[in-house]
């Protein structure tokens, strides 16, 4: 999706190498050899000396006023005439900056990677590593950027491609991905002392995935367009410099693992290093002041075996920021125009939501205590008591809820908000405001479905305790003192929420 990632990794590598000539002069073989050694050292430092990925030698050679940089991918495919490598031309510029074109792959490119097999039914761990043959073709591909290793001036990266196809084949898998067009840009801007703002956006047109395997039904997935935006505000370069190598070492160990005897591929995926996880968690502290990610999928269709469906649009988003030592986080989930033609007639088909929009939020979590608590999770062994979470509630009430929600189902439209606040794990208060239009249409739908006869009285009761405001039904919900109130009606006895005798509710004094 984010096609500027390889370029950004190259930029991160170049930020660690020694200064190269800034004037427009031919580079020398000695300079290319020095750059090659520095980049190889950076790769091994990022991935760890024991991983097979780190053993792939970076190749750097002089070409006039720039360097040709190549990073081999996987092992050479039996039917390919030579090794396959990501290729980039990097040119030192004035002020210590770099400009580069690439990375890019030859087309077609064929290589083999050892990948862990999916876990079988009833097993948590994935199976042994298996060789997967990749074939990649592209009608065109372009990537370029300008990078300032000192981060004193903006750095920009852009990529685009047309008619991209990626095929992955193994003894049990045949998967083909097609992308008509893709483009992406990212920017790094200086933002205060030792911090940067990072933004990115990417677009894919004509995405199609087909997958067939021995252990699952054939899958077809397509989207007319996919759009994504990302943002990191006030990213700490020091924290990122600690976290990125830990993430890459963790990922490289998961994908390839350390070499087996005689340099052979490992028989199975290795266990996750808890120290790497701890480093990643600790690096989260003061990593950035805000993070956002939003993705939109238009014109989605899927088919799996006899099941198929489509949606006009799917939206996924998330974000987090820290203010005053407290974390605020949210997710955005949206679905419009869902259609499932193969769904059997009945309750599920008649009451299929046509539109869903949810924005769950979490606020008031003290970041220092959260990081400390996450750091202890890896220390808890099987059968040991779970880490104490009470510290998360010491400073202020932690609130979780729906900043907004909207659902269209059975001819009715619902909307509202809701919040649940915890002063401690066992002290909760909450409130919600829910409205509905065309609620009678929903009741009529439920009444017409025999298998829902048992829940029909609940819908009739809900209408009976509602209020009518400007033609819409309204429910004001409150939970306090261990009582559940809806428009002032106490439903505690119905839900079993009445307070225990002699025990005051959390709001009593």
N, C-alpha and C positions, 0 to 999 in steps of 0.2 A: 504494500500500500504506500508507504512513505519512501518513495524512490530516491530521496536525497540522503538516506542513511549512509550508504557506502561513501558518498562524498564527504559527509560530516565526519566519518571515522578516519578518512584520509587526512582531513584537516586536523583532527585531534593528534594524529601521528606526526604531522609536520610541525605542530606546535612544540614538540619536544626535541626536535633535532637541532644541531648546532647551526649557527648563522651561515648562510651560503651567500655567494656573490650577489649583490643587489643590482649591479649594472647589467645592461644588455650585452653580455659577452658570452662566448662559447664556454660551456662547462667542460671540465677536464675529466679524464678517466679516474684520477685520484679522488676528485670530489664526488664522483658517482659511487666509488667504492666506499668512501666514508659515509655517504648518505645511506647506502644499502646496509651497512653494519648498524647504523643508528636505528633505522626502521625495523630491522630484524630484532634488535634488542628491545625496541618498544613493543613489538608484537609478542615476544616471549614474556615480557613483563606484564602485559595485559592479560594473556591467556594462561600463564603459568608454564614453567619449563617442562612439565610432565605430559602436557596434552599433545595429541597428534597434530592438531591444528597449528600449534606454535612451531612445529617442525617444518612447515612449508616455507621454503626459502624465498624471501623477497628478492626480486631481481631489479637492479637499477643500472642503467647505462646512459652515457651521454649522447644527446642528439642535437648538435648545434648549441642553441642558447637555452635548451631545456633538458630535463631528465625524463627518460622513459621508465616508468615504474610498473612492474608486473607482479601479481600475487597469484600463484597457482591455486586451482580449485580442485579438491578431491584427488582421485587417481585417474590416470588416462584411461578412457574407454577403449575397449578392444577394437572397435571399429573406427577410431579417430586417429588421424595421422600423427598427432603430437599432443603435448600437454596443453590444457586450457587454462587461461589466466585472465583475471581482471587486469585491464591495461589502462594506464593513466599517463598523461604528460603533465609534468609540474614545472613551472617556470618561476624562479625567484624574481621579485620585482622590487621597486624602490621602497625604502622605509621598512625593509624586512618582511614585506608582504609576499604572498604566493598567489599565482593564478594557475589554474589547471583545467584541463579538458579530460573528461572521464570521471569515474571509472566506466568502462564498457567491456562487453564480451564480444568475441568473434561470433559470427552467425553463419552456419550453425555452430553451437558449442555442445560437446558431449563429454561428460565426465561422470564419475561414480563417487558417491558418498556412503559411508556406513551410518545408518540411521537406526534408532531403537524401534523395534516392532511394537505395535500397540498392545496394551495389556489384554489378556484373554479374560473371558467371563469368570468372575469370582476371584480375580487376582488384582492386587493393587499395583504391583511393580510391572513395568513394561517388559517385553520379552527380549531375547538376545538381539544384538545389532545385526542387521542384514544389509547387504550392498544394494543400493538404489541407483539405477542408471538415469541420469538427467540428460535431456536434449532440449536446448534452448535456441529458438530462432527469433529474429526481429527484422521487420522490414526496415526500420531505422531506429537509431538511439542516439541521444545527445545528452551530454552532461558537462557542465562547466561551473566554475566558481572562482571567487576571490576571497582570500583568507588572510587575516592579520593575526599572527601568533601572539602578539602582545595584547590583543583585544582592545586596543586604544581606538580603533576605527571599525566601522561595520564590516561584517563578513557576509557574503551572499552565496547561495548555491541553487542551481536549477537543473532539472533533468526532464527529459521527455522521450517517449518512444511510440512507435506505431507497429501494429500487427505483431505483437509479442505472443509467442507460444512457449509454454513450459510443460514438458512431459516427464513424468516420473514413473519408472517401471521397476518392479522387483518380482520375485517369485510369487507374491500374493497381491500385488497392487499394480494398477494401471490408471494413472491420473493425468488429465490434460487440462491445463489452464490457458484460456485465450483472453487477450486484452487488445481491443482495437486501438485505443489511444490512452496514453497516460502522461501526466505532467505533474511536476512538484517543484516547490520552491521553499527555501528556508533562509532565515536571517538570524545573525547573532549581533546584538547591539550592546555596547558598553553600558553598564547600569550601576554606577557607584563603584566603591572600592572593591576590587576583586570579584565583581559580580557582573552578570550579563543577562539580557533578556533574549529568549530564544522563541521564535515563531516559525510555524511551518504550515503549508497547505498542499493538498494533493488532490488530483481528480483522475478518475478512471472511467472511460467510456467503453461500453460493450464488453462487460466481464462475463465469462462463461467458464464454469468448472464442471467437469464430468469425472467421476471416480468409480472404479470397479475394483472390488477386492474379494478374496475368497471367504472372508468372515463377515461380510456385511452386504446389504442390498445395494444395487447400483444407485448412485446419487448424481443428480444434475441440479446445478444451482446457477442462476444468472441474475444480472442486474444491468439495467440500461445505463445507469451512471452511479458512481460512488464518489462522495466528496468527504474530505477530512480536513480538520484544522486542529493544530496543537499550539500550546503556549506554555512557556515557563518564565515567570517573572522573578527578577533578582536571583537568578541561579548562582549559587556559590561555586566558584571554580575549584576551590580547595576541596569542598565536599564531593563535587562531581569527580575530581581526580582520584578520590579514594573509592567512590562507589562504582564507577564505570569498570575499572579492572576487576572488581569483585563480581559484578554482574556478568562480565564476559567470561571470566574463569568458570563461573557456575554454569553458564550456557554451553561453553565448549566442552566441559566435563559431561554434561547431560547428553549432548549430541554425539560426541565421539569417544570420550573417555580416554584414559591413559593407554598407551600402547601395550599390547599383550606380549608374551614371550617372542623374541625374535622380531619385534616391531610389528607383529600382526595386530589386526583389529581386536578390541576387547570382546570377550564372549558375551558380556551383558553390560547393561548400563550401570555405572558405578553409583554408590550412594552419595547423597548430597552432603557436602562439607558444611557442618554447622557453623564453623568459624566464618565462612564466607557469608552465610545468612546473617550472622551477627554483625559483620562489618557493614553489610547493606543496610540493615535496620538502623545502626548507629549513625550512618551517613545521612539518613533521612532528617535528622535533627538540623534545623536551619538550612536545609538544602535549597529551598526556594520559598518565596513568599506566596506564590500562587501557581496553580497548575490547572490547565483546561485541556480537554479533548472532546471533540465533537465529530460524529460520523453520520452521514445521511446516505441511505440506499434507495434509489428511485427505480421503479419498475422491476420489482423482485419477483422471481418465479423459482419454484423448486419442485423436484420429483424424486421420491425415494421409494423404490418398489412400486406398489400399487397406490401410494399416497402422493398427492400433488397439491399445490396451492400457489397463491400469488398475493402480492400486496402492492398497493400504489407507492407506499413509502414506509421505510423503517428508519427510526432515528435513535441513536445511542450517544450519550454524552456523559461526561463526569468532570468534576473539578473540585479543588480544595484550596484553601488558603488559611493562613494562621495570623490572627490578630490578637495582640495582648496575651500571647501565650496559649490561646485557645484555638482549636481546630474547627473549621467550618468546611463541610464536605457535602456534595450533592451528586445526584445522578439524574439524567434526563432519558426517559424511555418513551418512545412514540411509535404508534402503528396505525396506519390509515389504509382503508380499503382492503381488509383481509378477506380472501376468498379461498375456501377449501372445497372444491367440487366433489372430491371423493368421499366426503364425510357422509356417513349413513344418516338418513332422516331420523329426527328425534330431537331430544333436548339440546344436545351439543350443537347440532346444525342450526336449530332455530334461534338459540341464544348465543351464537358466536358473536363476540364483540367486533363491530365494524371499525371502531376508532378507539384508541387507548393513548392517553398522554399522562405520564406520571413524572413527578419530580420529587423523589425522596431526598430528605436533607438530614444532616447530623451536625449539631452545633454544641459548643460548650465543652469539648473534650480537651483537657490540658495536655499539650503536646509533649512536654517533658515526661510526664507520667506514662503517656501512651507509648513513647519510644522505649522507655524503661521496661514496660510490661511486655511489649513485643520482643525485646531482647531476651526475656526469660522464658519465652515459649519453647525455644529449642532445648532448654535445659530440662524440661519436664519429660521424664521417661515414661514408658508404658506402665500404667497402673499407678503412677505418682499423682499427687494432688495437683489440680490445675493451678496455675499462678493466680494470685489474689488480684482481683480487679477493683477492689474498693478504693484504691488510690485515685482512680480515674474520676471519682465523684467528690473529692475533697474540696475543690476550689469553688465549683459552681455546678448547678444542675445541668446534666447532660440531656439534651433534647433531641428526639428523633421524630420524624413525621413526614407529611406530604406537604410541601410548599404549595403544590397545586395538583389536581388530578381531574381528568375528564374521560368519561367512558360512554360510548353509545352502544346500547345492547337492547335487543327486543323492541325496537322502536322508541325507547326512552333514552334520554340524555342526562347523565349525572355529572356534577362538577362540585368541587369543594376544596377544603384544606383541612389539615389535622396535625396536632402536635402531641407528643408524649414526652414528659419531662421526668427525669429520675434524679432526686436528691441523693439517693443511695440505691443499691441494687433492688431493695425491697420497699422503696418508697416512691410511688408513681402518682403523677397527676396528668390529666390529659384533656384535650378539648378538640372538637371537630365541628365544621360547618359544612353541611351537605345539602345540595339542591338537586331537584329532578324536574324535567319537563316530559310530558307525555307518559306519565307513570301508568296511567290506565291502559295504554297500549301494551306495556310490559306485562301487566296483570292478565290481560286477555291472551297474550302469547303463552304465559305459564298455565293458564286455565285450559288451553287447548292441547297441552301435552300430558298424556295420562301418567307418565312416569314421574311427573312433578306434582302430582296431587297432594303429596304429603307436605310440601313446602308452600303451597298456595296460601294457607292461613298466615304464614309469616309475612307475605307481601301485603295481604289485606290488613294485618295488624300494623305494619310499618306505615301504611297510608293513614290508618286511624289515628296515630299519634303525631302525624306531621302537622305542620302549619302551612298555610297558603299565603304566599307573598308575591304579588304581581304575576299571578298565573303559574307560579312554580311551587312545588312542594319543598318544604324546608325542614331539616332536622338539625337542631343544635345539640351536640353531644358533649357531655362533660363527665370526667372520671376524677373523683376526689373523695377522700375519706373512705376509700374502699367502696364507693357507691357509683353506679353507672346511671346517669340521668340523660334522658332524651326529651328535649322540649319540656323539661321540668318533671317528667314522669320517671319515677325510680324503678329501674329494671333490675336492680341488684338481686332480688329474690329469684327472678327468672334465669339469671346467668350464674347464680351461685357465688356472687361477689359480696355478700353481706359480711361486715366485719365480725371477727370472732368475738364472743362474749368477753367483756372486760378488757378488750384491746382497742385503744383509740386508733382512729384513722390517722394517716400521716399529716393531715392538715389541722388536727385538733391541738389545742393548747391547754 
